[in-house]
């Protein structure tokens, strides 16, 4: 029996062990999509206790607690931090087979030196250990980033954001990690969501212009894209319920815009043609600036309406959706490709059944600007499990070129989540090592090591232009 999470955790063959320890483990991290706060990076926030850095804003952990019958006051409510931590510690042992169990113990081991298992009985010991450790100099936000060997952080930012904290980071020579904004224009596209009209007014105020039609809206977004570009932005990110492709002429788009501004009811078709027009416009703008376009889709948002009314969005109540978007994804890519305006694009579906679909779509829209111009993104959200990553990478290997994959991201709000890159790299090396041990690929360690290093770091560095 192997020890619990020893140095060869998830690495069952000599080849996998060699690939991880000699090629993957020490590579820097490019966390090109996450939700951490640039303000907390600049201000070098310190955390008073493990609950603040671990449970605050982490809906992955909230779902674990809810699934164990924990009252909401211990999750998002006003219960004391020590009691919240206790409830989580009591729930965690039930998460056998869940990546949360692995992530938590990787974080406890790396950042706090804890080698044991967290549970209700050890909670007091772990609480005291972590809180004492958090007082040390290297445990501030910048210290956590530095000891994690993070070279690049891509945050997620709204078009109306002033980006003042990114500018301050850029001007601070003591911050050596590159921290760049990513353009997230969802609120401008979501004409069917509450608050859209008010958001357009805010966008107009920030841009200092009047937004009276769709052309003016596009002009305003282009202005904000320029603002982001000047701040070092390298990527956009779109969180789509599902990918749509319903092209229409300017008159039709303007009609929908006017109805939205007047608060009139919109049909599904009207919403889709409006979103299609803006998505294609944004794609063309990204291509002009050499940005990467990221499309996340197939999430069913907030099906529990009672809890949505109580807690709002992004609190752990979203689920996988099963909309068939293949034709629409291809339609969007083709529309941009036809005019020579297809940017580097990463596609993520929350539905794992889309793996093979995406791996065939990307093969139809590659280019010569960079190897793997159109990417099937890393197993996302509910899929970044051990099996989810194995299945995503196996599908990518079967139908495309795994060696050109841009690798892992945290998609996290926590500064302790960088061990997810370690988790991914171990799974990657185990997968490749198994193929080699089974005689499916030559035991050429120079070639294999290069592939592992590329997927761990180099491919993303090239793809996002880091170091140029």
N, C-alpha and C positions, 0 to 999 in steps of 0.2 A: 504494500500500500504506500502510495506517495504521501509525503507530508502535506499538510494544508498550505497551499500557496507558497511553496518554496521557490528557489531561484529558477527552477524549470517548470513553473506553473504553466499549464496548457501546452507544454512542449514535450511531446512523447517520444521523439526520435532524435538520434544524434545530429542529424542534418538540421532539424528544426532548432535545436539548442544552439548549434554553431551559428546559424543564420541570425538568430535573435541576439545572442550575447556579443558576437563579433561584428555584426553589421547594422542591426536595427536599434539596439538599446540606446546608444549614445548619439544618435542623430538628433539635431535640433527639431523643434516642433513648429509647424506652420498651422495655426488655428484660424483658418480662413473664414469660418462662419461660427459666430457665437453671440451671446447676448449679455456679456459683461459690461459694466459701466465704465466709460472712459474717465468720468469724474473720479471714481474710486481709484483708478490707476494713477491719475495725476496727483490726487491728494494723498496717495499711499495709505489708504484706509487700513486701520487695525481693527481686529474683531475682538470683542470682549469675551466671547465664549464660542464653543464649537457649534452651538445651535445657530448662531448668527451666520457663520460661514457655511454651514452644512444644510440647514433646513429652511433658511430664509429664501423664498422664491423658487425652491426646487420642487416642481410639481411631480417629478419622478418619485421622490420620497413621500410626498403627500399621498400619492396613490397607494403606496405600500401600506401606509398607516390606515387609510380609509378601508382598504381591503382586510385589515385586521380588526375592524370594528371600532377604531379610535374615534372619540368625539372630536368634532371640528374645532373646538376651543383649543385642543392640543396641537392642531395642525396649522390653521391660519388665524386662530383666535388669540385671546389675550392671556392664555395660561403662561406661567413663568417658564423661562427658557429651560431650566433644569427639568421641569416636568415634561416639556415637549421632547427633550432628548431621551428621557426615560421611556416614553411611549414608543418612540422610534426604535430604541434599542430592544424593546420587548417584541416588536413586530419583525425586526430584521431576520431572526433565525428561521422564520416561516418562509423566507424568500429563497429557499433552496432552488437552484436552477435559474434564478433571476440574476441578470447582470448587476443589479443594484447591490447584491451581496458581494460580488467580486469588486465592484467599483469602490464600495465603502472600505473594504479591507485593504485594497491597494492604496487608498488615500491615507488610511490610518498608519499603514506601514511606512509609506514614503515620507510623509510630512510630519508624523508624530512618533515614529519609531515603535509603534505598537504591533507586536507579533501575535497577539492572541485573537480571540473571537469576541465580537461585541454581542452582548445579549442583556437581558434584564438584570442579571446578577453582576455582570462586569461593568454596567453602565457608570456606576460611581467612580470606579477606577479610571475608566476611559475619560470621563468628564474632567476629572482632576488633572490627568496627564495632559490632555489636549489644551486645557485652559492655561496651564503653566507654560506649555510650549508656545502658545500664541503670544505670550509676553516677550518672547525672544526677538532679536533684531531682524532675523531673516524670515519672520512670519507675517510681515505686512503684505499688502497686495503686491507691491513691486518685488518683495523678497520671494513670494511664492512663484511669481512669473520667472524670476531669475533662476531659482533652484530647479524649476521645471524645464529649463533650457528652451524657452519659447522665443523664437526669432521674429514671429509676426502674429499679430492679433487683428482679425477683421471683425469689428463690432457691427451692430445692426442699428441703423439710424433713419429717422423719418426725414423726408425732404424739408420740412420746416425747421429742423434743428439748426441752431447757429453754428454747431461744431466747435464751440469755444474751447471745450476740454481737449479736443483733438489738437487744436492749434497750440494750446499750452503744453501739451505733451511733446509736440513737434519742436517747440522752442526750448525744451528742458534737456540740456546735454547729459544729464544724469540718467535719463531713460534711454536705454540702448535698444530695447525691443521696439520694432516698428508697430505702431498702433494706427490703423487706418479705418475710416468709416466705410460702411456699405449702405448703398441707397435702397431704401425699402418703401416704395411708393404705394403700398396697398390701400391706404386711406383715400388716395386720389382716384384709384380705379373702382373702389367699392361703392358705386353709386346706389346700390341696392341695400346698403347697410345704414343703420341709424347714425346720424352725425355727419353724413357726407357733405351736405350743403354748408354746414358750419366749418368743416375742414377746408372747403374750397375758399371760404371767406378768409380763413387764417392764412392759407397759402397766398392769396392775393395781397394780404397785408404784409407778409414777409417779403414778397417780391416787389411791393410798391406798384402794383398794376391792377387793372380791372379785368376780371375774368368773366367775360360775358358770353363766350361760346367755346367750343372745343378747341379751336385754333389758339385762342388765348390761354386755355389751360395747358396746352402743349408747350406754348412759349414760356409759361411760368415754370413748368417742369424742367424745360431745357436750361433755364436760368439756374435752377437749383442743382441740376446735374453739373453745370459749370462750377458752381460753388463747391460741390463735393469733389470734383476733379482737382480743383486747386488745393484741396485739403489732403490730397493723396489717395483718394478713393480708387480702388481697383476692381470693385465688383458691385453688382446690384443683387437684390434678393427679392423675389416675389413669393408671397404666401398665398397660393390660389386654392380655393375650395376644389376646383377642378380646372383643367386646361380647356379653354374655349377657342374656337376659331370660327367666327361668323363675320366675314368682311362686309363692309357697307360703304356707301359714298358719304361725303362730307355732310350733305344735307340731312341724311338719316341720323348721323351721329349728333349733329347739332340739335335735331329735334329731341333726341333722348336727353341731351344735356339740359335743354330748356325745361323739359318735364321734371327732371331731377331737381333743378333749382326752384321750381314752383311747387315742389312737394307732391307731385302727382304720382299715382301708382304706375309702375313700370312692368311690362311683361318680361318673361324670361328671355325672349328673343331680343328685346330692346337692351336689356342689361348686358347680354352677351356681345352684341355688336359694339356697344360702347367700350367694354373691357377689351375686346379684340383690337379696336382701333388704338387705344392707349398703350396696350402691351407692344404692338408692332412699332408704334412711335418710339417707345422707350428702347426697344431692341436696336433700332436704327441709331439712336443717340449713343447707346453703349458702344456700338461698333465703331463709331467715329472716334471714340476716345480710347479704344483698346481695352475696354472693361470686359469683365466676365459677367454673363447673365445667369443667375441661378433661379430655377423654377422649382419650388416646392409645391406639391399638390396631392390631392386625394385624402384630405383630412375633413372629417365631419365634425364641425365645430359645435361645442356646447349642446349636445342632445338633451342633457339634464337641465331643463329650463328653470326648475325650482332653484337649483344651485347656481345657475348662471345669474339669476336675478339677485341672489344673495351675495355672491363673490365676484361676479364679473368674468371676463375672459382670462385665458392663460392660467387657470388655477387647477388643472389636472383633470378636466372633464371632456377633452377632445378624444375622438376615436378614429380608427381607420375607416375610410370610405372606399367604395368599390365602383366608382364611375369609370366607364370605359373611355379613356381619353386618347387612345392611340392615334386615331385619325386627326384629332385636333392638335396634338403635339406635332405630328408630321406637317400639318397645315401651317402652323406658326413658323416652324423652321424653314419650310419651303418658301413661304412668302418673303422671308428675309433673305434667303439664299438666292432667290430669283433676281433680286436687285443688287446682289453683292454686299448685303448689309447684315449678314448673320454674324453676331459676335461669338466669341468663345462662350460656350453654354454648358451648364451642368444641370442635369435633370434628376429630380428626386421624386419618387412616388412613395407615399406612405403605405400603399398596398403592395406587399411583397410579391403578389401574383403578377405584377408588372415588370419584374426583373428581365425576363426574356424579351418582352415587348421593347423595353428601353434599350436593351443591348443590341437589338436589330435596328432600331430607329437611329441610334447614334452612328451606326455603320453606313447609313445612307447620306449623312450630312457632314462628313469629315472634310478637313481642308489642309492646306500646306503651311498655314501660319505657325502652327505648333502641333507636335504629335499629340493625337487625342484631342482635337479641337472641341468636339462635342463629347461630353463625359456623362456616364451613368454615375451619379453621386453616391457617396458612401451610404451604407445602410442607415436609414434615417429614423430617429425618434423611437417608435415602438419596434423598429427593426434592428437597432444597434445592440442586439444580443449576440451571444456566441454563434448560435445557429443562423441568425439573420445575416451576420457578416460573412459567414462561410457561404451561405447561399448566394448572396449578392456577388461576392468575388468569384465563386465558381461559375455563375452564369456569365459574368463579364469575361472570365477566362475562356469559357466555352464558345462564346459568340463574338468576342472582340479581342482586344489586346490588354490583358491584365497589367503587363509591364509598363503601360502608359497611364495607369490609374493615378489620380492626384491624391488618393488616400483619405485619411481620417480628419474629422473635425469634432469639436465637442458639442456644438449647438447648445451650450450651457450658460447658466447665469452664475456659476460658481467658479471661484479661482482655484479650487482644489480639483477640478474636473480634468486636468491635463493628464492624469493617469489613464484616461480613456484612450489616449494615443498609445500608451504601453499595452493596454488590453488588446487593442486593434493589432498592434505589431506582433504580439505573441500569436494571435490567431492567424495572421498572415503567414508567419514563419512556420507554424504548424501545418497549414494548408500546403504551402510549397514544399516543405520538408517531406510531407507524406507522399507527394507525387514523385519526388526524387527517390525516396526509399523504395517506392513501388516500381521503379524502373521506367517511369513515364517521362522523365527529363534527365539529361546528363548531370552527373555530380560534379559540375564545373563550378567551383565555389566562387571564382572570380565573376563569372556571369551571374550566378544566383545572388551573390552579395550585392552586385550592382543593381539588380532588379529590386531587391529589398530596400536598398538605400534610396532608390528613385521613388518607390511608392511611399516610403516613410517621409521623404523630404524633397528630393531634387525635382520630381515632376511638378509638385505644387509651386516650388520656387520659380521654375521656368514658366509655368502656366499663368501665374499671377504677376510675373515680372518682378519678383522680389530679388533685390541685389543688383538690379540694373541701374 
